[in-house]
Structure formats: C-alpha cells, structure tokens
C-alpha cells in the first residue's frame, strides 16, 4: 500500500477498530473480501439503497450486529485517534506494515484489525523471540516468585517476556523482565493510553519506556470481561509459546494456553502443590499436551533453536558413587558398628579373603574405612555430601 491508498486503509482500520469488537470473525470475513475501505464504505453508504431494494449489505451477518458496527463507525473520529497515539509517541500498525508481526495472521478472520502501540522497540522483531507468561491474578507468593524468576531468566538470555499487565502473575513477570534490564511487552484489553488496572499505572508507564505496550482498542477505550478473554488470543499468537503459572480450572490463562495449542505454539505449565486450587488448572494442562517446565532453560529448550538444550538434571554425586563396582561391593559389606575381621567381611561380600583385603586397603587409602587391630570399620569422618550443583554436568 502506498500514498493515498495506504492512508485511506489505515484510517479505515482505525475507524473499524472503534466500530468492531476484537476477534469479531464476521467482520474479519468481510474485511478479507472487501478490504478495510470497501468494508467501511459498504457499512456507511448502503443504508438507503438496502432499505429500498430489501437487500442486506452483509448477507449472513445479523442486522443487530451490522447496526452496532454502523452506529459506532459513524461516531468514530479516526484522525483524532491517530493524532492521540502520535502525541503519545506511539503508532497504529496495520497488516502490511513492516513492523506488523506476521504470526498474527495465523488467527485468520479473528486477526486484529490493527494494533495501537507505545514504546521504542520494533514489535515484529521482538515477537520473533518472545514467550508469554500468564497466570492467576490472586496468585500465591510461590507463583509470584516463580513468574519473576522465569521472566528474569528468559530476559537474561535475550528473550522477550509477553503478558497482560494484570495483577498477580502478569505483573510479577513484567517486573522480573524489567529488573533484569530485559524486554517485555504488555498486551492490554483497553486503550494504550488507559492503564488498567489502575494500580499498575506506573508499571505500564515503565513498560512503555523500556518495552512495548500494545492493544487492539483505540485510545480512551475501557476494558470489559469479554475483551480480556479476546485479548488472550493475541498473546498466544504473538509469542513462540505460553507458560501458565498458577491457574484455577476456569482461569482466563487456560484460554490463552488453549489458544496457543490451537495455533501450533508450545504450551507449558509450572507445577504447584496438589493441595492448591491455583495449581489445579495447570495440572489439568499438564495431563494433556502441555509440557512441564521449571525454569527458563527448560522453556528455551522448547521454544528456542535446535540444540538449545536445558542442562541435565541429576541428584548429588557422592564420593562412593565414584568407586569401582567391586570396591563399592566390599564397602557395603563392612558393618556399621565395631571392627570386623577380614574373613567376616569376605563372607558377607561373597568374595575371597585376599581380594577382600586388597579392596579394604584401597578403601582405607580413600578414607572410607579404618583398621583397628585385626578388624575393619567405617570411618567416622564426615565426607562432603555433594560436589554437584543444580543443573551441573
């Protein structure tokens, strides 16, 4: 799109973003057939002719829905909305723009009409390497800590953290990314100039300065319950995968995860206590096709490039684990209490006295056993329980 045609298309989509609710597939189908300018022209200029001929301007779409579109479109002022976003230092993105994230096209007719964006970064570039972290608003301290820790780990490895700026898990995820001087995107269910919730006003302002604030709705639009649910499809489509951290059975976070699964994105969950209702929804996901993750490395193993494997997980390595099998077998035969003759140890181990004595001297040199007269016993010296670190190899 170039010149006047591009501007007409942008203005038409700005108008329609006020007239059409996010995710309206009826509008999406007509938009695909007619284009934004053609759709708007038919919406606004076919009232009289339709009344005379009896023809419907949008066959298959209910008259109440069309009337609602028309009423809102008539009252819209796209130039004012475009000026407002420009004054905020933002922009209105539409399909075809260089910055438009093409993975949103996977939503088909439910694709956003456009995106109102605040922040200095390029949304398309950031979205290519992004992960959604979502979860309960009324989260537990465990959930908040886990979300922040995951976000910090992802940010430190160059991944963009995407969430919805709500209380609870969303806020903890954004803060975790910001604390690591990382990249984060807040997808709002209202206008990008209308911080919601109000308690996150400063957080959203900071995200707009350091990251990106994105929304489908034009400036000065307010959230509704349905808009929160529909917003979740954008979070799912925009990112490489969605991680759910604490969610009840009827949580909106599960809507995001299921949308991600339908779109072929990775769906992940962080397990919690089986006694917590806030973990029940996550565990339900994990019983299905979702993947269990516990840290940023495991998330990146799924969503990252081939070969970006999480470190091997294993228990502590004890000194006796390094013994040869035959030597370890003799050590197991040494009683826990009191000096024991070599012949008794040999009988317990099922080996010859000479072989047993040789192994006992080997164990003595390594500090596992001591000789007292004619008998042997385990040393009382405590050995270091582990020489391994979590995630070490």
N, C-alpha and C positions, 0 to 999 in steps of 0.2 A: 504494500500500500504506500503510495507516495502522494505528496502535495495535498490538494483539497480533499481527495478521496479518503486519505488516511485520517485527516482531521474530522471529516464527517463520520467516519466509522467510530473513531474514539468518542466523539460527542454522543453518538447514538448509543454506544455501550454505556457511557456514563449516565445517560438518561434511563436506560433499561436497568441499570444497577439499582436505581431507586424504585423502579416500577415492578420488578420481578424479584421474588424471594430467592435466596441462594438455593441451588440444586433443583430448580423447577425444570423437570425434563420436558414438559410440554413446551415451555419457552425455548428450551435448548434445541428441540427438533425444528421449530420454525426458524430459529436463528441459523441453524445449519442450512436450511433450504433457501432462506431469503437474504441472509446476511443481516447485520445489525441495522443498517439504514433502511433496507427493504422491509424488515420486520416492523420497525418503528413507523415507517410511512404507512404501512397497511393498518397498523394499530390506530393511528391518529386520523387517517383520512378516508376510512371506508365506512364510517358510521352511517352517513346519509344514504349512500348507494346501497349498502346492505339492507337498510330498512325498506328501501323501495323495492329491491329485487327479491328480498327474502333470503338471499344467500348469506351464509356465515363467512366472516372474513378468515376465521381459523377453524376449518372443519375438524371435528374430533376433539376440540378443546371446549370445555364448558363455558357457557355465556357469563357466569358469575366470575370465573377466573379472568376472562378477557376484559370484563368490565372493571375489575380491580386493577389489571395492568393499565388500562386506559386512564383511569382516574389518577393513578399515581404518576404516570408519564406526563399527563397534562400539567400537573403541579410541579414537575421537576424543573430544576434550573441547572443544566449541566455546566454552563460557563461559570456559575458561582462555585459549584463543587470543584471544578478543575482549578479555579483560582485559589480556593481554600487549600487544596493539597499542595499547590505550588508554594503558597505562603508558608506552609509547614516544612518546606524543604523536601517534600516528597514528590511522587509522581503516580500516575494512573497507567498501569500496564494492561495491554490487551494482547490476545493471541496474534502472533506475527511480529511482535516486538522482539528485538534481540535479547532482552532481559527476561522474556516470558519463559517460565520453566515448562518445557515440553512434556514432562511426565504428567502434568495436569490433564493433558489431552486423553489420558487413559480413562478419565471419568466419563468420556463420551458426551451425551446430551446433558449430563449433570455438571459439566465443566464450568468453572466460574466465567461469568461474562467479562470480568476483568478483575484486577487486583489493585487496591489502593495501598501504596507502600510508603513507609517512612524509614529512613536510615541510609547510611552512606554506601552500603555494600551492594554488589550485584546479586540479585535473588537467584537467577538461573545458575550462576556459578556455585553459590553456596548450597543450593538444593541438591546439586550433584553428589555432595559428600555430607549428607545430613542424616540424623537419626531422631525419631520422635520419642520423647519420654513423657508418658502420661500416667495418670492415676487419680486416686481419691482426693477430694478437697479436704475432707476431715481425716487426714492421714495420721498415723502414729509417728512418734519420734523415730522409730525404726525406718519407716517409709521415707520420711523427710531426709534422714541421714543417707539412706541408700540412693535416693534420687540425686542428691547433691554430689555424692561420691562418684556415681556413674557419670554425671554431667562433667565433673572436673576431669575425670579420666579420659573421656571422649574428647573434650576440648584440648587437653594437653597433647593429644595425638592427632590434632588437626581436623576433628570432626565437628560439624555444626549441630547444636542441640536445638530441636524444634519442640515447642509446647504451646499451651493455650493461655498462659499468664494468669490462670486461676489460682485460688488459694491452694495450699497443700502441696501435692507432688509437683504440679506445674511450676509454682513459684520457687520451690527448692531446686528444681532442675535449672531454671534460668539463673538463679543466684550461683549455683555451682559452676556453671559455664563462665559467668562474669567474673567470679573470684579467681578463675584460672586465666583471666585476660583472654578468654576464648570467644567464639562466635555463637550467637544464639538468636533464634527467630521466634517471635510471639505472633501467633495467628489468632486474631480477635474475632468475636462474634458480634462486633459493633463497629462503628466508625473508628478509624485510627487516631482521630482527634478526641475520642471519648473513652478515656481509660476506664476499664472495668475488669475487676472490681475496684471500687474507689480506693480501697486500702492498698492497692498496688500501683497507685498513680506514679510514685517516684520510681518504682521498679520498671514500669513500662517506659517512662521517660528515659531512664538509663539504657534500656534495651534499644530505644530509637537512636541513641547517641552512639552506642558501641556495636549494635547489631541491626536487626530489622524488625519492624512492626508491620504486619500485613493483615488486610481484611478485604472481604468481598463487598461490604456495605459502604456507601458513600459517607462523607463527613457528617457528623452530628446524628448518626444512626444509633439507636439503642438496642441492646440485646433482648432476645426473648428465648424461652426454653427451646423452641424448635430451631432457632438459629445456632444455639450451642451444638445441638446434635448434628446439624448440617455442616457446621464448621469443621467437625471432626474428619469428614471425608477429604477435606483439603490437606489437613495434617498428614493423613495416611498416604495420599497420592504424592505429596511434595517430597517425601523422605524415602530413604532406602529400606527402612524398617521401623517398626514400632515396638517399644518396650513398655509393658504395663507393670507398674509398681504399686501394689495395693489397689484393689477394686472389689466392690461388692458384686453380687450376682447381677444387679440391674444398673451397673455403672455405665456412664457415657464413655468411659475409657475402653470398655469392651466393644462399643460401637466402632471406635477408632481402630482397634485391633482387627475386628472382623472385616472392616472396610479394607484395611491393608492386605489381609489374606485374599480377599476377592480380587484385588488389583495385582496379585502376584508378588507383593512385598513380603519381607521377612516379618514374622510375628513372634515376639519374645515375651517372656514373663519372668519376674523375680519372685521366687517362692517366699512364703512367710509362715508364721505359726499356724498350724492346722486349727487352733482354737480361736483364731481371729476371723471375724466376719469380713474384715477388709482384705483378707487373703483368699476368700472363697472364690471370687471371680477369676483371680489369677490362676488358681489351681484348676479351675474348670478349663481355662485356655490350655494349660499345660497337659491336661488329659486328652486334648485334641491334637492339633497340628502345631501348636506353638512350641518354641524351643526354650528350655530353661537356661537362664543366664544369671551370673552372679557378679560380674564386674565388666569394666569397659573392654578388656581384652577379649572376653567371650562374645561380646556384642560385635566387635570389629571382625572377629573370625567369620561371622555370618555375613555381614554387610560389606566387608572390605574386599580388597583384591585377592586373587588366588595366592595362597601361600602365606597370608597374614594369619597364622595360627596362634591361638592362645597358648601360653606356656603350659607344660604338662603339670597336672596337679597330683601330688602324692603325699603320703604321710611322712613323718620324720624318719630319717635314716639313722639307726642305732649302730654303735660300733660293732656289735655282734653280727649285724647284717652283712658285714664285710668279710666274715670268716669263711674259709673253705667249708663245704658241706661236712666233710669227715671230721674237721676240727670242731665245728659247731655241734656235731652229734655227741662228741666226748664232753663238751661243756654242759650240755643238757643232762648228762648222766651224773654230774657232780652234785651231791646232795646240798640242800640249802643250809643245813646246820652241821657243825662239827667236822673235824678232819676225818677223811675216809680213805682207807688203803687203796692202792692202785688196783689190786685184784678185785675189790668190790666194785669199783667204778667200771672196770673192764667187763665184769659180769653184767652190770646194769646196761652197759652200752652194747653188749654182744660182740665185743672185739677182743683181740689177744692182748695180754698184759704188756708186751713190748710196744705194740702200736699205740696202746693207750698211754704208756709212759712218755712216748715221744710227743704225742699231742698235748699231754699235760705240761710238759716243759715249754712247748710252743705257747700255750695259753698263759703260762707263768710269765714268759718274756713280754707278752702283750698286756699283762696286768689284770687278767681275768681271774686267776686262781693263785693261791699261796700254798707253800708246803710247810707242814707242821709235823716234824718227826717223820713217821712212816706214812702219814696221811696227807690228803689234799682237801682244801676247802675254798669256797668262793671268797674273793677279796671283799672287804667292806668299803673300799674306796669308791665313792660315787663317781660314775662317769657321766660326761655330758650327754644329756638325753637326745640331743639332735644337733646335727650340723647342717640342716637343710632350712631354707627359707621358703615361705609360701610362694609357690609358682616357680621355684628353682628347678634346675635340671642336674 
